[in-house]
């Protein structure tokens, strides 16, 4: 068991006032038997009313608007959460029974939603590789773990070479990216193997800065394991998602779990700054750590259609 205090700050600044800002946030931590939310607060510029609903995948989603002119939008999420260690699947059933159960499950709701496969010129190559992981003696869990290890070992963790719109084809050719790219590739591989897989948005909580992906929202994958349920696999760090992973949302891909997105009226020029500060139950934290770890400056004017922060908000890439 581990306890964390997480502060996630997203700040937009504009050179001139903007109006009619409509926004969606997916910053509400999962609250279940493995993750207990002790406290959650959203602090937003102008203190708008936030309407919260549950989406198709069971995620809590908030929407709010800022009508009055403003030159800054700050969204601060503060979370106190307790996370339990994840037990590993026990081989209670024969391997063939597990695969037979999986074959039935993936044709049923809700698992069939997480079998969608994208198209691309590299898909045949990926599919052929996945076939090499399928062995009669390997359980679905062992197969999924082996594929997660493959992504970790064969892809370079490198910032700045991809964005949220990068397709699996390009990631496969680059053999590089950040956590959302590692998760993207593993999703493709798992689904080719017949294992339903979903994208997870959240945070990773390192103890000694030894894990990749800290300082921003993190991403990993959950695979459906027969007679067990959903199990988190983090290919960026080659580990099982356990008490150091805090979950926010799940979906078919990043677009189902975007932490913040919205639109507004005004100049497209703006600056985005994001910081994520994580303490082991200590709400004091290090104020120096609030220095933004991700920033993005938009200079060029855009058409009304592109005058949206959707693209730029989503560019606070999960790392």
matplotlib code that plots the C-alpha trace (Angstrom):
import matplotlib.pyplot as plt

x = [0.0, 1.2, -0.3, 0.3, -0.5, -0.6, -0.8, -1.4, -1.3, -2.2, -1.8, -2.6, -1.6, -2.7, -1.3, -4.8, -8.1, -10.0, -13.7, -16.2, -13.8, -15.5, -13.5, -13.5, -11.3, -10.6, -8.7, -10.9, -8.9, -10.5, -12.0, -12.3, -11.0, -7.4, -7.4, -9.0, -9.5, -9.2, -9.7, -9.9, -10.2, -10.3, -9.3, -10.0, -9.7, -12.9, -14.2, -16.7, -19.3, -18.0, -20.7, -19.5, -20.9, -19.8, -18.8, -19.3, -16.1, -17.0, -14.7, -15.8, -15.6, -16.0, -17.1, -17.0, -17.0, -15.4, -17.6, -15.8, -12.6, -9.4, -5.7, -5.0, -6.6, -5.3, -6.6, -5.2, -6.1, -5.1, -5.5, -4.9, -5.0, -4.1, -3.1, -3.0, -0.3, -1.6, -1.7, -0.4, -2.7, -2.5, -2.5, -5.7, -6.8, -4.9, -3.4, -5.8, -8.8, -7.6, -7.2, -10.6, -12.2, -10.5, -11.8, -15.3, -14.8, -13.4, -16.6, -18.7, -19.3, -17.3, -14.2, -15.0, -14.6, -11.0, -10.2, -10.4, -7.4, -6.1, -4.8, -1.4, 1.4, 3.3, 0.4, 1.4, 4.9, 3.6, 1.1, 3.8, 5.9, 3.0, 2.4, 5.9, 4.9, 1.9, 3.1, 0.9, 2.6, 2.3, -0.7, -2.3, -0.6, 2.8, 2.2, 1.2, 4.1, 6.5, 5.2, 5.4, 9.0, 9.6, 8.4, 10.6, 13.7, 13.2, 11.9, 13.9, 12.4, 12.8, 10.8, 9.9, 9.8, 6.1, 2.8, -0.6, -1.6, 1.3, 0.0, 1.3, 2.9, 5.2, 6.0, 6.9, 9.3, 10.8, 11.2, 11.1, 8.7, 7.3, 5.0, 1.8, 3.7, 4.9, 1.3, 0.0, 2.3, 1.6, -2.2, -1.7, 0.3, -2.1, -5.1, -3.4, -2.8, -6.5, -6.1, -8.5, -6.4, -7.3, -5.3, -4.8, -4.2, -2.8, 0.4, 3.5, 4.9, 8.7, 10.5, 14.0, 13.4, 14.3, 11.2, 10.5, 7.4, 7.4, 6.6, 3.6, 0.6, 1.7, 0.2, 0.2, -2.0, -4.5, -4.8, -7.8, -6.6, -9.1, -10.3, -8.5, -9.7, -7.8, -4.1, -1.9, 1.3, 3.7, 5.9, 7.8, 9.2, 8.8, 6.7, 3.3, 1.2, 0.8, 0.9, 3.1, 0.6, -2.4, -5.3, -7.4, -9.2, -9.4, -10.4, -9.6, -6.8, -5.5, -8.4, -10.8, -8.7, -7.4, -6.8, -7.8, -9.2, -11.5, -12.1, -12.2, -12.6, -9.6, -6.1, -4.6, -1.3, -0.8, 1.5, 0.9, 2.7, 2.2, 3.6, 2.9, 4.2, 3.9, 4.6, 4.3, 1.3, 3.1, 0.9, 3.7, 5.8, 8.7, 7.6, 10.6, 9.1, 6.2, 8.4, 6.6, 8.2, 6.3, 5.8, 4.6, 4.4, 2.0, 3.0, 1.3, -2.1, -4.8, -8.1, -11.3, -11.5, -8.0, -8.5, -8.9, -6.7, -7.7, -4.4, -2.3, -3.9, -3.5, 0.2, 0.8, 1.9, 1.8, 5.4]
y = [0.0, 3.5, 7.0, 10.0, 13.6, 14.7, 18.3, 18.6, 22.2, 23.1, 26.8, 28.7, 32.3, 34.6, 37.9, 39.4, 38.5, 35.5, 34.6, 31.7, 29.1, 25.7, 22.8, 19.1, 17.6, 13.9, 14.5, 12.5, 9.5, 6.1, 5.1, 1.3, -1.6, -1.0, 2.8, 4.8, 8.5, 10.3, 13.8, 15.5, 19.2, 21.1, 24.7, 26.6, 30.3, 32.3, 29.3, 28.0, 25.4, 22.0, 19.5, 15.9, 12.9, 9.3, 8.4, 5.1, 3.6, 4.4, 7.5, 10.6, 13.6, 17.3, 20.1, 23.9, 27.2, 30.6, 33.3, 36.4, 37.7, 36.3, 36.2, 33.1, 29.8, 27.6, 24.2, 22.7, 19.2, 18.1, 14.4, 12.4, 8.8, 5.4, 2.7, -1.1, -3.4, -5.4, -9.2, -11.2, -13.6, -17.2, -20.1, -21.6, -23.0, -24.9, -22.8, -24.1, -23.3, -19.7, -19.1, -20.7, -18.4, -15.5, -16.4, -16.2, -13.0, -10.9, -11.3, -10.0, -6.6, -4.8, -6.6, -6.4, -2.6, -3.1, -5.3, -2.5, -2.7, 0.3, -0.1, 0.6, -0.8, -2.1, -4.1, -7.4, -7.1, -6.5, -9.4, -11.8, -10.8, -11.3, -14.8, -15.7, -14.9, -17.3, -20.6, -23.5, -23.5, -19.8, -18.3, -15.1, -13.3, -14.6, -13.7, -10.2, -9.7, -10.9, -8.4, -5.6, -6.5, -6.6, -3.0, -1.9, -3.5, -2.5, 1.0, 4.1, 6.4, 9.7, 12.9, 15.2, 12.7, 12.0, 13.7, 12.6, 12.1, 9.8, 6.6, 3.1, 2.7, 5.7, 4.7, 1.2, 2.7, 5.2, 2.6, 5.6, 7.8, 8.4, 6.4, 7.0, 5.6, 2.6, 2.0, 2.5, -0.2, -2.6, -2.1, -3.1, -6.2, -7.4, -7.1, -9.0, -11.8, -11.9, -10.2, -7.3, -4.3, -0.7, 2.5, 3.9, 7.5, 8.4, 9.2, 7.2, 7.8, 7.1, 7.0, 7.9, 9.3, 5.9, 5.5, 7.0, 9.2, 11.2, 14.9, 14.6, 12.4, 8.8, 6.1, 2.4, -0.6, -2.9, -6.4, -8.6, -11.8, -14.8, -15.7, -12.6, -9.4, -6.3, -6.2, -3.1, -3.4, -0.5, -1.1, 2.2, 0.8, -2.9, -3.5, -4.4, -1.4, -1.6, 0.7, 3.3, 3.9, 6.1, 5.7, 8.5, 7.1, 4.2, 3.9, 2.5, 5.0, 8.3, 10.2, 8.6, 9.7, 13.2, 14.9, 18.4, 19.8, 22.6, 25.6, 29.4, 32.6, 34.8, 34.8, 31.4, 32.6, 31.2, 29.5, 26.1, 25.1, 21.8, 20.6, 17.5, 17.3, 14.0, 13.5, 10.4, 11.6, 14.9, 17.8, 20.3, 19.3, 21.1, 24.5, 24.4, 21.3, 23.5, 24.8, 23.6, 20.4, 20.8, 24.0, 24.8, 28.2, 28.8, 31.8, 31.5, 32.8, 30.2, 30.1, 30.1, 26.3, 25.7, 28.3, 25.6, 24.3, 20.7, 20.1, 22.1, 20.8, 17.3, 18.1, 17.9, 14.5, 11.6, 10.9]
z = [0.0, -0.8, -0.2, -2.5, -2.7, -6.3, -7.6, -11.4, -12.7, -16.3, -17.1, -20.3, -20.8, -23.7, -25.0, -25.2, -23.5, -24.8, -24.2, -24.3, -23.2, -23.1, -21.5, -20.7, -18.0, -17.2, -14.0, -11.6, -10.1, -10.2, -6.8, -6.3, -4.3, -5.5, -5.4, -2.6, -3.2, 0.2, -1.3, -4.6, -5.4, -8.7, -8.5, -11.7, -12.8, -12.1, -10.0, -12.6, -11.8, -13.0, -14.3, -13.8, -15.7, -16.3, -19.8, -21.8, -20.3, -16.7, -16.4, -14.6, -16.9, -15.9, -18.2, -17.5, -19.3, -18.8, -20.5, -19.2, -20.8, -19.3, -20.1, -18.1, -17.5, -14.7, -13.8, -10.7, -9.5, -6.0, -5.1, -1.9, -2.8, -1.3, -3.8, -3.1, -4.4, -7.4, -6.9, -9.9, -11.7, -10.3, -12.8, -11.5, -14.9, -17.6, -20.4, -23.1, -20.9, -20.3, -24.1, -24.8, -22.1, -23.7, -27.2, -25.9, -23.8, -26.6, -28.6, -25.7, -24.1, -22.8, -24.0, -27.7, -27.5, -26.7, -29.7, -32.3, -34.6, -36.6, -40.2, -41.6, -43.7, -40.7, -39.4, -41.2, -39.8, -36.3, -36.6, -37.7, -34.7, -32.3, -33.7, -32.5, -28.9, -29.0, -27.5, -26.4, -22.9, -22.3, -20.5, -21.7, -18.8, -19.7, -23.3, -22.5, -20.1, -22.8, -25.3, -22.8, -22.2, -26.0, -26.4, -23.4, -24.9, -28.6, -28.4, -27.3, -24.7, -26.5, -26.1, -29.0, -31.8, -31.7, -30.7, -29.7, -33.4, -34.3, -35.7, -34.7, -38.1, -37.6, -34.0, -35.2, -37.8, -35.4, -32.7, -30.3, -28.4, -24.9, -22.7, -24.8, -27.8, -25.9, -24.7, -28.3, -29.7, -26.9, -27.5, -31.1, -30.2, -27.5, -29.7, -32.5, -30.0, -29.1, -25.7, -25.1, -24.2, -23.0, -22.7, -19.2, -18.3, -14.9, -12.9, -12.1, -8.6, -8.4, -5.1, -6.3, -9.8, -11.3, -13.4, -16.8, -17.2, -14.0, -14.0, -16.4, -16.8, -17.6, -19.8, -19.7, -20.8, -19.1, -20.5, -19.8, -18.2, -18.0, -14.5, -13.2, -14.8, -16.0, -15.3, -15.8, -17.8, -18.1, -21.2, -20.6, -17.4, -18.0, -14.9, -13.7, -12.8, -9.1, -6.1, -7.9, -10.6, -10.0, -12.5, -14.0, -17.0, -19.4, -23.1, -26.5, -27.0, -25.9, -27.4, -25.0, -22.0, -22.9, -19.5, -20.7, -23.9, -25.0, -27.3, -27.0, -28.9, -29.4, -30.6, -31.2, -29.7, -26.2, -23.9, -22.2, -19.0, -17.1, -13.9, -11.8, -8.3, -6.4, -2.7, -0.6, 1.4, 2.1, 1.1, 1.7, -1.3, -2.9, -4.3, -6.6, -8.2, -9.4, -12.1, -15.3, -16.7, -20.0, -21.9, -25.4, -27.1, -30.0, -32.1, -35.5, -36.0, -36.9, -38.6, -36.6, -37.1, -35.6, -32.9, -30.4, -27.8, -28.5, -30.3, -27.9, -24.8, -26.0, -26.6, -22.8, -23.8, -21.4, -20.8]

ax = plt.figure().add_subplot(projection="3d")
ax.plot(x, y, z, "-o")
ax.set_aspect("equal")
plt.show()
